[in-house]
Amino acid sequence: MAPMGIRLSPLGIAVFCLLGVGVIYHLYAGVLSSRIASFRQKSTVDLRDLLALSMEAAVQGGREVKRIREDNTLEEKSKGKTKEGASEKLTLGDLNSHRKMFYLIKNTYPYIQVNSEEHANAEGEATVWTRIIPEEILGKISGMKEVPAERITVWIDPLDATQEYTENLQKYVTTMVCVAVDGDPVIGVIHKPFTGYTAWGFVGEGSNVAPRASYNTNFPKVVVSRSHSGYKVLALLDPTDEEQETADIYIHVTYIKKWDICAGDAILRSLGGQMTTLKGEQIDYSGTEGNKGGLLASIKTDHKALVKRLPPWEESKQ
């Protein structure tokens, strides 16, 4: 006897079975489509969120840099020579900062490309971003700026100016994060671990820093360096602290990695400034990690005129 006194004929049983399969199919299809929709949603990133995450990464890395310097547990060693023959220093500050910054970003957005100056063999950090967006960002940047993850490349410098770090020249030391979309720098963050100051810029949206009122283009003060590029870019802007040097133009004439310059480039662009190769070419922040063409950075000046005033640049001399 069937339940409720209902008798099912062989044909009815067959129909019920078919309907049951249909119900199961539709349930499965619903779950599958839900998962596909979730995957599609996760494959895009809101750039405002990524700016806030980049700031948090730079700050967390900076805490490690500061702690290890103050504890004097640098464990300094050399990781080789630069193309110019100088020794490249590596410290525990570099590695610990890398782990904090790299894994905070990768644990939050595992599907975006993150390039770091350092490579730690130890297990990664379990940290995941809290998704708290600072008020200064909420007040200047609106949300819903979604970009497909495959178009994004993140460049992080866990400790810029390691040589100066080992000498305890704290004012030159920064941690940096840059977000490039289709090779163009869009978000830049430069953090000073020993003062707690953080500069950021979002191209086309806003920044928490500003250019100075005027610049001397006739007899400009030019800053040239082989390292601590984050500090040098800040020198072109309104002074952030008493120890910050100022300059009218920043020039770099040797080979340099993109994690050293991408954040500064983004901040300058967000303020209407420019950073190019010494030939005036835009720098592509995708693909290989190196920039062989040197760089020229300026703001509130005729950048093309500056390029023309430079002596002939021959890349083969590097």
N, C-alpha and C positions, 0 to 999 in steps of 0.2 A: 504494500500500500504506500503510495507516495504521500509526502507531508500534506496536511490540510485536505486530505481526501482526493487529491488530484492524481489521476493516473496519466502516465506518459507513455505514449505509443513509441515504437521504435523510431518512427519518423520524428516525433517530438523530441526524443532524446538526442537524435542527430542534430536537429535545429538548435536545441539548447547548447549542445557542445560547440556548434559553430558560433553561436552568439557569445559563449564564454570565451572562445578564442578571440573573438572580436573585441570583447571588453578588455581582455588582457593586453591585446595589441594596442588599443587606444591608451590604456594606462601606461604602457611602456613607452609609446610614442610621446606621450605627454611629459614623462620624466626625461626622456632623451632630449626633446626640444627645449625643456627647461635648462638642462645642463649645457646645451649648445648656446642658448641665450646668455647663460652665466659666463661661459668661456668668451663669447664675443664681447661682453661687457668688460671683462677683466683684461682684454687685449688692447684696451684704450686706457690712456692715463690723463687725468686732469692736471694740466701744467701748474695750476695754483697749488694743488696738493704736492706736486713734485718740488716746487719752490720751498714750501714749508718743510718737507722731508729733507731737502738739501741743506737747509739751515740747521736742522737738528743733527744731521750727520756731521757737518763741519764743527758744531759745538761739542758733540760727543767725542769726536776725534781730538779736538783741542784740549779737552779735559785730560785725556791720556798723555798728550804731549807735555802739558804743564805739570802733571803729577810726576811723571818720570824724570823731568828736568829738576824739579824741586827735591825729589828723593835721591837725585844723583845716581840713578840706576840705568844709565844710558846703554851700557853694554856695547859701546862703540866699536865698529869694524868697518872695513872697506869692502864695497861690493864691486870694485873695479875702477876703471879710468873713464873719464869723459872723453869725447872726441878731441878735446883740447889738451888732454894729458893730465888733468887734475884728478885727484882721488875723489871718488864718490863715496861719501860717508853713509853708513846705515846704522841706525840706533833702535833700541827697543821702543822709543817714542814713535819712530816711523811705522814699525810693525803693528804695535798695539792700536795706533790711530787708524791704520789701514783696516784692521779687523773690525773696529767699531763702525767706521764709515761704510765700508764695502758691504758688510752683511746687513746693516740696518737697511740699506737701499735694496739689496737683493732679496732679503726676507720679505720686504714689503711689496716689491715689484719684481718677482723672479724672472719675468719674461722680457725685461729691458736689458740692453747691453751696458755694462759698467766696466770702464777701463781705469785701472789704478796704477800709480807709479810703483807700488810695492806688491809683492805676492807672498802671502803667509801660508805656510804648509799646515799650520795647526788648524784644528777644527774651528768652524766659524762660530760667531756669536749667535745666540738665540734671540736677540733683540728684534722686536717688530715695532714699527712706528705707532704711536698712540693716536695719530690722525688729528692731533690738536694743532690748529692753525693760529699762529700768533696774531694778536690784534692789529699790529702794524701792517700785516699782509691783508687781513680781512678789510681794513679800512681803505686800501689802495687797489686791490686786485679782486675782480669779480671771478666767480667760479665758472664751471661748465666750459672750460677750454680743453676739450678732449682731443687727443692726438693718438693715432695708432702706435702701439708700442714698438713696432718694427722700424719706425722712423726716428726713434730716439736713441741717442748715444750719450751716456753720462761719463764725464771725465773727473776723476778725483785725485787730488794731491794731498796725501795724508800729513805731510810735513814739508812745507816749502822753506828752503834755506837751512838744510840740515847742517852744513858747515858752521854757519853762525849759531845754530842751536847747540852744537858741541862746545862752542866758545862762550855760551851763555849770553849771546847778544840777542836778547829777547825781542827787541822791537822789530827785527826783521822777519820773525817767524810767523807763518800763517798756515791755516788749513783751507783748502779750496774745493769747491764742487761746481761743475758746469754742466748744463743740459743743452745739448745740441739737437736740433730737429732738421733732418735732411742735410746735415753738415753745417748748418748755420747756428752760431751760439745764440741761445734765447734766454737762458737763465744763468746768472753767475752769482756765487757766494764766496766772499773772502772773510775769514774769521781770524782774529788775533787772539790766540789762547791766553796770553799773559795780561791782557787788558779786558778781555771779554767783549771787545767791540766786533760787530759783524756788519759788513757792507753787502748789500744785495741789489741786483737789478734784473728786471724782466722786460725784455725788449718790446716796445710798443705798449707797455702797461704801466710801468712805474719803477721807482727805486727809493731807497732810504738814504741815498747820498746825493750830492749835488756838485756841479762844477764850480770852480772859483769864479769870482766876478770878472776877472780879466786874465789874459795870458800875454806874455811878451813874445811876439813872433819875429821881431827884428833882431833882437839879441837874446834868444831864448836860453833858459837854463835847461840843459839837456842831462838826463840821467841815463847812464849806460851801465849794464850789468851782465854778468853771466848767470846769476842766480837770483833768489828772492824776488821773483817777478811780481808776485801778489803785492808786496810792499811797494814796489816801484809804480804799479798802476795806481794805487791809492795816492801816490805823491802828486798825481795830476789833478786830484780832486780837492774839495774843500777839506782842510786839515781836520782829522778826526781826533787827534790828541796832541799833546805838546811835543812828543818825540817824533811825530810824523814829518819827514822832510817834504819839501814841495819842489816841483819841477814843471816846466812848460811842455816838454816833449820827452818821451821814453823811447830809447833805441836799444835794440838787442842785435848783435852782429854775428852771433854764432848759432850753431845747431841748438834747437830747444824742443822739448817735448810738449805736446798739446795740452796735457794736464797742467802744465806750468802757466799757460797763457789764455786758455779758453774762458775761465771765469772772469778775468780782467777784461777780455774782449767783450763779453756779454754785458758787463756793467757799463763799459764805455759806450757801447751801442745803445743801451737803454737811456743814456743821457745825451745822445746825439753825437758822440765821439766816434773815433775810428781806430782800428788796429789792423794793419795790413803787413804784407811782406815789405822789404825795403824797395821793391819794385812797384809797390802800390797795389799788389794783388790781394784779393780776399783770401783768407785762410780757411781751408775746408777741414772741419772737425769731424770727419768720418774717415774710415780706412786706416792708413798707417798712423803710428803714434808720433812721428817726428815732423817738425817744420824746419826745412832746410834754407828757407829764404830770408832768415832774419826777421825783424819786425820793427815797425814804426807805429807808435801810439800817440794820438793827439786828441784834443777836444776844444771846441770853439775856435778852431783855426782852419785855414785853407789847407787841408791835408794833401791834396794833389800838388800844391805849390811846394810843400815841404819835401815831397818825394823828389821833385825836380831839382831841389837844392842839394840833395844828397850826392856824394861822389858815386861813380859807376859801381854797381854791385855785381861781383862775379861769384856766383854760387860755388864754382869749382874750387875756390880757395879754401873752403871749409875743411 
